[in-house]
Amino acid sequence: RFPDVCRKVCDVVYKWRSTFPGHLWARLSRDGCSTLIKEAREAIPVIEFVSREMDKLDPSNGPVTFLDLCSGLGFLGMLLIEFL
């Protein structure tokens, strides 16, 4: 449903693989990346929504703070940082 966001998420994960220290990548990609894939699939519609809503905001109103209250490893927050 969100092909542009899906492509960018793939690009971000490839970047993480090449730039994160091995022990951090091992934690994110444990279990053959199935958790990473699951989290990415759940985050994609949220990223699309947040991106659309951010485009509607007037930058002169100041910064925006996001709270991910259900953050396990923080995939959504990590991905939002890459998108925004």
C-alpha positions as CSV (number, residue, x, y, z in Angstrom):
1,R,0.0,0.0,0.0
2,F,2.9,2.4,0.6
3,P,5.6,1.5,-2.0
4,D,7.7,4.6,-1.5
5,V,7.9,4.2,2.2
6,C,8.6,0.5,1.8
7,R,11.5,1.3,-0.5
8,K,12.9,3.9,1.9
9,V,12.6,1.5,4.8
10,C,14.6,-1.1,2.9
11,D,17.3,1.5,2.1
12,V,17.4,2.5,5.7
13,V,17.9,-1.1,6.9
14,Y,20.6,-1.6,4.3
15,K,22.3,1.5,5.7
16,W,22.0,0.3,9.2
17,R,23.6,-3.0,8.3
18,S,26.6,-1.3,6.8
19,T,27.1,1.4,9.5
20,F,26.0,-0.1,12.8
21,P,28.6,-1.9,14.9
22,G,28.3,-5.7,14.6
23,H,26.9,-6.2,18.1
24,L,24.1,-3.7,17.5
25,W,23.2,-5.1,14.1
26,A,23.2,-8.6,15.7
27,R,20.7,-7.4,18.2
28,L,18.4,-5.8,15.6
29,S,18.6,-8.7,13.2
30,R,18.3,-11.6,15.7
31,D,16.1,-14.5,14.7
32,G,17.0,-14.2,11.0
33,C,15.6,-10.6,10.8
34,S,12.0,-11.8,11.4
35,T,11.5,-9.3,14.2
36,L,13.0,-6.5,12.1
37,I,10.7,-7.4,9.2
38,K,7.6,-7.6,11.5
39,E,8.5,-4.2,13.1
40,A,9.1,-2.6,9.8
41,R,5.8,-3.9,8.4
42,E,4.0,-2.4,11.5
43,A,5.9,0.9,11.2
44,I,5.3,1.6,7.5
45,P,1.7,2.8,7.7
46,V,2.6,4.9,10.8
47,I,5.5,6.5,9.0
48,E,3.3,7.3,6.0
49,F,0.7,8.9,8.4
50,V,3.3,10.9,10.4
51,S,5.0,12.1,7.2
52,R,1.7,13.4,5.8
53,E,0.8,15.1,9.1
54,M,4.2,16.7,9.4
55,D,3.9,18.1,5.9
56,K,0.8,20.0,7.1
57,L,2.5,21.7,10.0
58,D,3.9,25.2,9.9
59,P,7.6,25.1,10.8
60,S,7.3,28.5,12.5
61,N,5.2,26.8,15.2
62,G,8.3,25.2,16.6
63,P,9.7,21.7,17.0
64,V,7.6,18.5,17.3
65,T,8.3,15.8,19.9
66,F,7.3,12.2,19.3
67,L,6.7,9.7,22.1
68,D,6.7,6.0,21.2
69,L,4.9,4.6,24.3
70,C,5.1,1.0,23.1
71,S,8.8,1.1,22.3
72,G,10.5,-2.3,22.6
73,L,13.7,-2.0,20.7
74,G,12.5,1.4,19.3
75,F,12.3,0.4,15.6
76,L,9.5,3.0,14.9
77,G,11.5,5.8,16.5
78,M,14.7,4.8,14.7
79,L,12.8,4.7,11.4
80,L,11.1,8.0,12.0
81,I,14.5,9.6,12.7
82,E,15.6,8.5,9.2
83,F,12.5,9.8,7.5
84,L,12.0,13.2,9.2
